[in-house]
Amino acid sequence: MTHVASFDPKARYGKTGERWGNLLLPEGAARIDTRFVFEGQPGTTFRVLRVNVFPQDPAKRLYYYLRTTDNPNNS
């Protein structure tokens, strides 16, 4: 069984959609292919696809994610 992380929905950053978005979290909080749900919103699983540097705070990263179901771009 694969571990599924849980993140606070308040970690969403910038423009987001139903199927995709960015999380602003400390460096190392996730990595590419980390699967997660938002706390208090069980059932919908997302997957981190990219990790980007956050220039305003070197200790944080932007984690780009996609929903894992019903997403035409999910690979």
C-alpha positions in Angstrom: 0.0 0.0 0.0 1.3 3.4 -0.9 1.5 6.1 1.8 -0.7 9.1 1.1 0.3 12.4 2.8 -2.1 15.0 4.1 -1.6 18.8 3.7 -3.6 21.7 5.0 -5.7 23.3 2.2 -4.4 26.7 3.4 -1.1 25.7 1.8 -2.6 26.2 -1.7 -0.8 29.1 -3.4 -1.7 31.3 -6.3 -4.2 30.4 -8.9 -5.7 26.9 -8.5 -8.3 24.8 -10.1 -10.3 21.6 -9.3 -7.7 19.4 -10.9 -4.4 21.3 -10.4 -2.6 23.9 -8.3 0.4 24.8 -6.3 1.3 24.2 -2.7 3.7 26.5 -0.8 5.4 24.3 1.8 8.8 24.0 3.4 11.6 22.4 1.4 11.4 18.6 1.7 7.7 18.5 2.7 7.0 16.5 -0.6 8.8 15.3 -3.7 7.8 14.4 -7.2 5.2 11.6 -7.2 4.1 12.3 -3.6 0.4 11.4 -3.4 -1.6 13.5 -0.9 -5.1 14.6 0.2 -6.2 17.8 1.7 -7.0 17.6 5.4 -10.7 17.5 6.0 -11.3 16.6 2.3 -10.8 12.8 2.1 -11.5 11.0 -1.1 -9.7 13.1 -3.7 -6.1 12.3 -4.2 -3.5 14.5 -5.8 0.1 13.9 -7.0 3.0 16.3 -7.0 4.5 16.6 -10.5 7.0 19.5 -10.2 9.0 21.1 -7.4 10.0 24.7 -8.0 12.2 27.1 -6.0 10.3 29.9 -4.3 12.5 33.0 -4.7 10.8 35.0 -1.9 11.7 32.4 0.7 14.6 30.0 0.0 13.4 27.6 2.7 10.1 27.0 0.9 9.1 25.3 -2.4 6.2 25.5 -4.8 4.8 22.0 -5.4 2.7 21.7 -8.5 0.1 19.0 -8.3 -2.6 17.3 -10.4 -5.7 15.3 -9.3 -5.1 11.6 -9.8 -8.6 10.8 -11.1 -10.6 12.2 -14.0 -7.7 14.2 -15.2 -6.9 14.0 -18.9 -3.3 15.1 -18.2 -2.6 12.5 -15.5 0.1 10.1 -16.6 
